[in-house]
Amino acid sequence: MKTICFLLSILFSSTLVCQSYTGYITDNFNGIHGVTSNPANIADARVQIDVNFISFSTVVANDYVGFSLDNVTQLADGADFTDLNTFASTQNEVLANLEVLGPSFMFNLSEKHSVGILTRARLANNYNNINGEFLESILDGFPTEDYSFDQNKLDGTTHGWGEIGLAYGRVVFDDFYNHYLKAGITLKYLMGGGVAQGTSNNLSGSYSAANNQVSFNGDFSYLTSYDEDQDPKDYIKNYSPGYGMDLGVVYEYRTPSSLASNTGDNLRALNKYRVKIGLSLQDLGAITYKDVESTKYDINGTVDADEVEDDFEQALDDNFSSTSTLGDVRIALPTSLRLNIDYKLLSMVYANLDITQTVVKKNAPYNNNRLNLITFTPRFESRIISAYLPISYSPLGKTAIGAGLKLGPLIVGSGSLFSSLMSDDPQMVNVYFGFKIPISHRR
C-alpha cells in the first residue's frame, strides 16, 4: 500500500461492503450509539442500560464511479473500471470512512448522571485531485490511442486507528416546564494502527500508443508508518498512542402539550420535548507516528507502459531517482462540527435534521476529513420498533435516499438503499448492521 494507486484499488474493491447508522443515529432509544454523535445524549437517556456487541458503519462518496446496483455488483465480482460507468476528470475525489463499534456499554448512574465505555476501530480514506483517466490506465491498462494527462495537488491519506472511550454526561439545567440542558464529554485513548499517504504537487505527461511508452514530468511522494512484511502480532504491539475527545450539549424545549402525555408515567421512560437541539464537536485530537520513512521521486523521463501497469511503485524505483527521510508525522483526527435538530410531530413520529461540517482543511497534509453532509430523517420511534427514511445530500456524494429499521436488539438499514435502486449513477453509499441489548426505563 505504498502508492496512491494501490490504496485506491483496495478502497474500491473492499470498502463498499461496509455499513452505516444513517437514520438510527437519530433514535432516542439508540443508547451507546448516540454517544458517537454527541456525548451529551448519554445523560437522561431513554435507555437505562445499553450493551453493544458489534456494529458496523461507513460512508463512501465520490465523483468518479456510480454506486448503482449494477456497478456495485460488478465491483464485488472484481470487475475492471473499463466495465463500469465512470466519470473521469482531472480532479476526482473519493472519501470513505469506516467504523466498527466493538463491545461497549452505557448506564444511568442517576437521574442526572450517566457514563459509558466505548471500543471502536476506524479507517479513514481521503483522496483529492485524482486524474481519473490516468488512474484507470494504471489499474486497467492504457488505451489504444495517444493521450496526455495533467495532475495537480494530488493528496491521498489512509489512516487506521483504534479507540477506547470514557463518556460522561449530566443534566446541567432543568426547570421542568420549558427548558432543559445537558452536556457531555468523551475522553478517548487512541491506538494508531498506521498511516499511508501519497502526494504530488504536479505530475504531467503523455502516452504514446505506437511506442507503448509513458513520458512523465513532475514529482511524487509517499510515506507509510508500517512495514508490510511485519508480523501481525508485532504490528499490534507497536501501535502509536494518542489522545482525543468529543464535546457536546443538548437543549430541549418543552411545552404543556409535549409534557401532557407523560402524566402518570415514569418521566425517564418517555421523550418530553417538542424540539431538541444538539451541538457537538467530534474527534478533537491527533496521533503522532515516530520515525516514519518518506520517499520523494523526481520524475522526468520515459517509461515502458507495461512497467507502469504492472507495478507503479517499482516503475518509479527502476527509472527515477528518489530521496528518503525519517521523521515524526502527526496525523489529525477528522474533526467535525455537528448540529442536530429533532422535532416531535405526533406521538412517536419525529422529523430530524442533521448537519455535519468538517473543520479540517481538505487539502492540508497529514489529516482526514468527514463528509460534509445534510440529512433529513422522518421516523417512527418506539422502544422496540423504529423505522427511518433518511434523505441525505453532500456536495461530493449528491443525494442519497435510504431506509432503516430497529427491531429489538437488531439494527439494519442503508442510507442509500432507494437511491442505489432508482438512480443510474448514485455517488454516495452506506449501509449498516448491529446487534445489541438495550434495557429501557419502565413506564
C-alpha positions in Angstrom: 0.0 0.0 0.0 2.9 2.4 -0.7 1.3 4.2 -3.7 -1.9 6.1 -4.0 -3.0 3.9 -6.9 -2.8 0.7 -4.8 -4.6 2.4 -2.0 -7.4 3.3 -4.4 -7.7 -0.2 -5.8 -8.1 -1.6 -2.3 -10.7 1.1 -1.5 -12.9 0.4 -4.5 -12.7 -3.4 -4.2 -13.4 -3.8 -0.5 -14.8 -0.7 1.3 -18.1 -0.7 -0.4 -19.3 -3.7 1.6 -19.1 -1.9 4.9 -22.0 -0.4 6.9 -23.6 2.8 8.4 -26.0 4.2 11.0 -27.8 6.8 9.0 -31.3 7.2 10.4 -30.7 5.1 13.5 -28.4 7.7 15.0 -31.5 10.0 15.4 -33.4 7.5 17.6 -33.8 8.5 21.3 -33.5 4.8 22.2 -30.2 4.3 20.4 -28.2 4.1 23.7 -24.4 4.0 23.3 -24.7 4.7 19.6 -26.0 8.2 20.4 -22.7 8.9 22.2 -20.8 8.6 18.9 -22.7 11.6 17.5 -23.0 13.7 20.7 -21.7 12.6 24.2 -24.5 14.7 25.9 -27.0 12.2 24.5 -26.0 9.7 27.3 -27.5 11.9 30.0 -31.2 11.3 30.8 -31.3 8.7 28.1 -34.4 6.7 27.4 -32.3 3.6 27.7 -31.3 2.7 31.2 -28.6 0.2 30.2 -27.3 -0.5 26.7 -24.8 -3.1 25.7 -23.4 -3.2 22.2 -21.9 -6.4 21.0 -20.9 -5.5 17.4 -21.9 -2.8 14.9 -20.5 -1.6 11.6 -20.9 1.7 9.9 -19.5 3.6 6.9 -20.0 6.3 4.4 -18.5 6.3 0.9 -18.8 9.2 -1.5 -17.1 10.1 -4.7 -17.4 11.7 -8.1 -15.6 9.0 -10.1 -17.8 5.9 -10.2 -21.5 5.5 -9.7 -22.8 3.2 -7.0 -25.7 1.8 -9.0 -26.7 -1.8 -8.1 -25.1 -3.0 -11.3 -21.8 -1.2 -10.7 -21.6 -2.4 -7.1 -22.4 -6.0 -8.1 -19.6 -5.9 -10.8 -17.1 -4.3 -8.3 -17.9 -7.1 -5.8 -17.1 -9.6 -8.6 -13.7 -7.9 -9.3 -14.7 -6.1 -12.5 -12.2 -3.7 -14.1 -13.1 0.0 -14.3 -13.4 -0.4 -18.1 -16.6 -2.4 -17.5 -18.2 0.3 -15.3 -19.8 3.6 -15.8 -17.2 6.1 -14.6 -16.8 9.9 -14.7 -13.1 10.5 -15.0 -11.8 14.1 -14.6 -8.6 15.8 -13.7 -9.8 16.4 -10.1 -11.7 13.3 -9.0 -12.3 13.0 -5.3 -13.0 9.9 -3.1 -14.0 9.8 0.6 -14.6 6.6 2.7 -14.9 6.4 6.5 -15.4 3.0 8.1 -16.1 2.3 11.8 -16.6 -0.8 13.8 -18.1 -0.3 17.2 -17.0 -3.2 19.4 -18.1 -4.3 22.9 -19.4 -1.1 24.5 -22.0 -0.2 27.1 -23.7 2.7 28.9 -25.8 3.0 32.1 -27.5 5.7 34.1 -25.9 6.5 37.4 -28.9 8.6 38.5 -31.5 11.0 37.0 -28.8 13.5 36.1 -25.6 11.4 35.6 -24.7 8.7 33.0 -21.5 7.0 31.9 -20.4 4.8 29.1 -17.4 2.8 27.8 -16.8 2.6 24.0 -14.3 0.5 21.9 -14.0 1.4 18.3 -11.9 0.6 15.2 -11.8 3.2 12.5 -10.5 3.6 9.0 -10.5 7.0 7.2 -9.7 7.4 3.5 -9.5 10.7 1.6 -8.2 11.1 -2.0 -8.3 14.6 -3.6 -7.5 15.9 -7.1 -7.0 12.5 -8.8 -6.7 12.3 -12.5 -9.3 9.6 -13.1 -8.2 8.8 -16.7 -4.6 8.3 -15.6 -5.7 6.2 -12.7 -7.7 3.9 -15.0 -4.7 3.5 -17.2 -2.6 2.3 -14.3 -5.2 -0.1 -12.9 -6.8 -1.4 -16.1 -4.3 -0.8 -18.9 -3.5 2.1 -21.2 -5.9 2.8 -24.1 -5.1 2.1 -27.8 -4.7 5.8 -28.7 -2.4 8.6 -27.6 -3.4 10.9 -24.8 -2.0 13.5 -22.4 -2.6 13.9 -18.7 -2.1 16.6 -16.0 -2.5 16.0 -12.3 -2.1 18.9 -9.8 -2.1 18.9 -6.0 -2.8 15.2 -5.6 -3.3 14.2 -1.9 -4.4 10.9 -0.6 -4.4 9.6 3.0 -5.4 6.3 4.6 -5.4 6.2 8.4 -6.5 3.3 10.6 -6.7 3.5 14.4 -8.5 2.2 17.5 -10.2 4.0 20.3 -11.1 3.3 23.9 -13.5 6.0 25.1 -14.9 7.0 28.5 -18.1 9.0 28.1 -19.8 11.1 30.8 -23.0 13.2 30.6 -25.1 15.1 33.1 -28.1 17.3 33.2 -27.0 20.9 33.9 -30.3 22.8 33.9 -34.0 21.7 34.2 -36.9 24.0 35.0 -39.2 21.0 34.2 -41.8 23.2 32.3 -39.9 24.7 29.4 -36.1 24.5 29.3 -33.8 21.6 29.7 -30.0 21.4 29.1 -27.5 18.6 29.3 -23.8 18.3 28.4 -21.3 15.5 27.8 -17.7 14.6 27.1 -16.0 11.5 25.8 -12.3 11.2 26.5 -10.5 8.8 24.1 -7.3 6.9 24.3 -6.1 6.4 20.7 -4.2 3.5 19.3 -2.7 4.4 15.9 -2.6 1.4 13.6 -0.9 3.0 10.7 -1.0 5.7 8.0 -0.2 5.8 4.3 -0.1 8.9 2.2 0.7 9.8 -1.4 1.1 13.4 -2.6 2.2 15.2 -5.8 2.4 18.9 -6.5 2.3 18.2 -10.2 2.6 15.1 -12.4 2.0 15.6 -16.1 2.9 13.5 -19.1 1.7 11.7 -22.2 1.2 8.2 -23.5 2.4 7.0 -26.9 0.3 4.1 -28.2 2.8 3.4 -31.0 5.8 3.1 -28.7 3.8 1.8 -25.7 5.6 4.4 -23.5 4.6 7.0 -20.9 6.5 10.2 -20.6 6.5 11.8 -17.2 7.4 15.2 -15.7 6.8 16.1 -12.1 7.1 14.7 -8.6 5.5 12.1 -6.4 6.0 11.4 -2.7 4.7 8.7 -0.4 5.1 7.6 3.2 4.0 4.6 5.3 4.3 4.2 9.0 4.5 0.4 8.9 6.3 -2.5 7.3 4.1 -4.7 5.1 6.3 -7.7 5.9 6.0 -7.2 9.7 4.5 -10.0 11.8 0.8 -9.0 12.7 1.5 -9.8 16.3 4.4 -7.3 16.4 2.3 -4.8 14.4 -0.4 -4.8 17.0 2.0 -4.4 19.9 3.8 -1.5 18.3 0.8 0.8 17.9 1.3 4.6 18.2 -0.6 6.2 21.2 -2.6 9.4 21.1 -5.5 11.2 22.9 -8.7 12.7 21.7 -12.1 13.9 22.8 -15.7 14.7 21.8 -17.7 17.5 23.4 -21.5 18.1 23.2 -24.5 19.9 24.5 -28.3 19.2 24.0 -31.1 21.6 24.6 -34.8 20.7 24.9 -37.8 23.0 24.6 -40.8 21.6 26.3 -44.5 22.7 26.0 -47.6 21.8 28.1 -48.7 19.5 25.2 -45.4 17.7 24.9 -45.4 17.1 28.6 -49.1 16.1 29.0 -48.7 12.6 27.6 -46.2 11.7 30.4 -48.7 12.2 33.2 -48.7 9.2 35.5 -45.7 7.6 33.8 -42.0 7.3 34.6 -40.7 10.6 33.2 -37.3 9.0 32.4 -39.0 6.5 30.1 -40.5 9.0 27.6 -39.5 11.9 25.5 -40.7 15.2 26.9 -39.6 17.8 24.3 -41.3 19.5 21.4 -37.9 20.5 19.9 -34.5 19.1 20.7 -31.3 20.8 19.5 -27.8 19.1 19.9 -24.4 20.6 19.1 -21.2 18.6 19.2 -17.5 18.9 18.3 -16.2 15.5 17.4 -12.8 14.0 17.1 -10.5 16.5 18.6 -7.0 15.1 18.8 -4.2 13.5 16.9 -1.8 10.6 16.7 2.0 11.0 16.3 3.9 8.3 14.4 7.6 8.1 15.2 10.4 7.7 12.6 8.2 7.4 9.5 10.1 6.9 6.2 9.0 9.3 3.5 10.2 8.9 -0.1 10.2 11.6 -2.8 10.7 10.9 -6.5 11.9 13.5 -9.1 10.1 12.2 -12.1 11.4 13.2 -15.5 11.7 10.7 -18.3 10.1 7.9 -20.3 8.9 4.5 -19.0 7.5 1.5 -20.7 3.7 1.4 -20.2 3.8 -2.3 -19.2 6.0 -1.4 -16.2 3.6 1.3 -15.0 0.6 -1.1 -15.3 2.4 -4.0 -13.5 3.7 -2.1 -10.5 3.7 1.7 -10.4 6.0 1.9 -7.4 8.5 -0.4 -8.9 8.5 1.5 -12.1 9.3 4.7 -10.2 12.1 2.9 -8.3 13.6 1.4 -11.5 13.5 4.6 -13.6 13.8 7.7 -11.4 15.9 9.0 -8.6 14.5 9.3 -5.1 15.4 10.6 -1.7 14.2 9.1 1.6 13.9 10.8 5.0 12.9 9.8 8.5 10.8 11.9 10.8 7.7 12.1 13.1 4.3 12.5 11.4 1.3 13.9 13.3 -2.0 12.8 11.9 -5.0 14.8 12.9 -8.3 13.1 13.6 -11.2 14.0 11.2 -12.5 16.8 13.5 -16.1 18.0 12.7 -18.9 20.1 14.0 -22.4 18.5 14.1 -25.8 20.2 14.5 -28.9 18.1 15.2 -32.5 19.4 15.3 -35.3 17.0 16.3 -39.0 18.0 16.2 -41.8 15.9 17.6 -44.7 16.0 15.1 -47.0 13.4 16.7 -46.8 10.8 19.4 -43.9 8.5 18.2 -43.5 10.5 14.9 -40.5 12.8 14.5 -38.6 14.8 11.9 -34.9 15.2 12.2 -32.3 17.5 10.5 -28.6 16.6 11.0 -25.8 18.7 9.6 -22.1 17.6 9.7 -19.4 20.0 8.7 -15.7 19.2 8.7 -13.4 21.7 10.4 -10.2 20.2 8.9 -8.9 21.6 5.7 -9.4 19.1 2.9 -6.1 19.6 1.2 -3.9 20.0 4.3 -1.3 17.3 4.7 -1.5 14.6 7.3 -5.2 14.5 8.1 -8.5 13.1 7.1 -11.9 14.8 7.0 -15.5 13.7 7.3 -18.1 14.1 4.6 -20.0 17.4 4.7 -23.5 16.1 4.9 -27.0 17.3 5.5 -29.6 14.6 6.4 -33.3 14.9 6.8 -34.9 11.9 8.5 -38.6 11.4 9.2 -39.0 8.5 11.6 -41.4 6.4 13.7 -39.9 5.7 17.1 -40.7 3.4 20.0 -38.8 1.3 22.5 -39.0 -1.9 20.5 -39.6 -0.9 16.9 -38.4 2.1 14.9 -38.3 2.9 11.2 -36.4 5.6 9.4 -36.4 7.3 6.0 -33.1 9.3 5.7 -32.6 11.7 2.8 -29.0 13.0 2.6 -27.1 15.5 0.5 -23.4 16.4 0.2 -21.5 18.4 -2.4 -19.4 15.3 -3.2 -21.9 12.4 -2.8 -25.0 14.4 -4.0 -28.4 13.0 -3.0 -29.0 9.6 -1.3 -32.3 8.2 -0.1 -32.3 5.2 2.3 -34.3 3.3 4.9 -33.5 1.8 8.3 -35.2 -0.5 10.9 -34.7 -1.2 14.6 -36.3 -4.4 15.8 -35.4 -5.1 19.4 -31.7 -5.9 19.6 -31.2 -5.8 15.8 -30.5 -2.6 13.8 -30.2 -2.8 10.0 -30.5 -0.4 7.1 -28.9 1.7 4.4 -28.7 5.5 3.9 -28.6 4.9 0.1 -31.0 1.9 -0.5 -33.6 3.6 -2.7 -31.1 5.9 -4.5 -29.0 2.9 -5.4 -32.0 1.2 -6.8 -33.6 4.1 -8.6 -30.7 6.2 -9.8 -28.4 5.2 -12.6 -25.3 6.8 -11.1 -25.6 7.5 -7.3 -22.4 8.8 -5.9 -22.9 8.0 -2.2 -23.4 4.7 -0.4 -23.8 3.5 3.1 -25.4 0.5 4.8 -25.3 -0.7 8.4 -25.9 -3.6 10.8 -25.6 -4.0 14.5 -26.6 -6.3 17.4 -27.0 -5.0 21.0 -29.0 -5.5 24.2 -30.9 -2.3 25.3 -32.8 -2.1 28.6 -35.2 0.8 28.6 -36.7 2.6 31.6 -40.0 1.1 32.7 -43.1 3.3 32.1 
